[in-house]
Amino acid sequence: MDLNQCREVNKLSAHYNQENDLKKLEKQILQLNALNKISFDLTETTDLEVLLNKIIKYAAEIVEGEAASILLLDKVKRELYFKASLGKKSQEIKEYKVKVGQGIAGWVAEKGESLIINDVTRDNRWNKDFDNAIKFKTKSIICVPLRSEKEIVGVMEVINKKDKTSFDKDDEIILNSFTNQVVIALSNANIIKDLNNYFVNIIEILIQAMENEPLGPKGHFVKVAQLATQMGNKLGVTGKDYENLYYASLLHDLGKMKVKRKIDINFKAEENLHLFQDEVSIHPVVGANMLKQINLFKDLIPMVRHHHENYNGTGYPDGLRGEEIPLGSRIIAVVEDYIKILYNKAIKSPAENDEALKRLFSLAGTKYDPKVINVLKEIINL
């Protein structure tokens, strides 16, 4: 090779290195942007599946993979299950489980070590039966463990490098940066699950206490909640609002416990005491004030406070009217009175029952929201 040829080779080598460095820099910028977005998402949403799907989407894009998955470990069964997936077969694979120690993902979960395999046909850990079952061809794979406090909780894998190059150590570093975000999301989800369990336990205790007073026949509050959420569903109440409607329906008469026992009922100066017809009618405010003491119940407070407001503004405690009244309160108002008719032992004949229902329906537009009354009629086939 002469001097000129050597110079050309050096130029090409330098050019290649520059291109390679530039590509690495672009990847790092994409990685930082993705991690920033995920960090923001971790503070904004508590939906674990949404978060995990976003994480693998970013991870697969940056390492340029055709498909990607997050598998979580079931410690009791000693198997991995697909929690989030990306690619053409993302739906089919969700029904499959991977035993710890079997296949590439199972090996990573067992050993706690990352694997980079750029030709799976040459690796005896690859399980081709899985590919055959879902009619997918795995060529290359990078798989890293998910570790929480030194304990393996799952794996993340990206399959088939798009540009026909090979997965490398840089890709492994990128994936490991995303595993930290996965573990944070899992930890947050567990905290929320524990809080929800605590929340439900408190409600169960309160319902038991209300039935022991008794503030209603056994099962009354559950019946109100079940019908209220059925009606809420037809009125477009979904997600967290649907859950809040259920819990507010269970606890709408909570304040009657304090009123009945005349326990420590204190009102602020702004409470509209002139709207209270009697001592019992104070209970919506008392119940709302009781719920204020527990931050988990803050979204239930408006529905509990206003479930005795009338649609025409003649109710209490604040004389709200129409759409000013929370939808949940308008639903509870109708359901509570309907349930009372349904289980009223004083109503002994079908004719008396029909008459009571006619009186209820006649109050649409005055006491009750007409839309809510119409939904009740639809549900009970009237």
Summary of the structure (lengths in Angstrom):
residues: 382
radius of gyration: 30.5
end to end distance: 96.3
largest distance: 112.2
contacts: 1158
relative contact order: 0.07
helix: 60%
strand: 12%
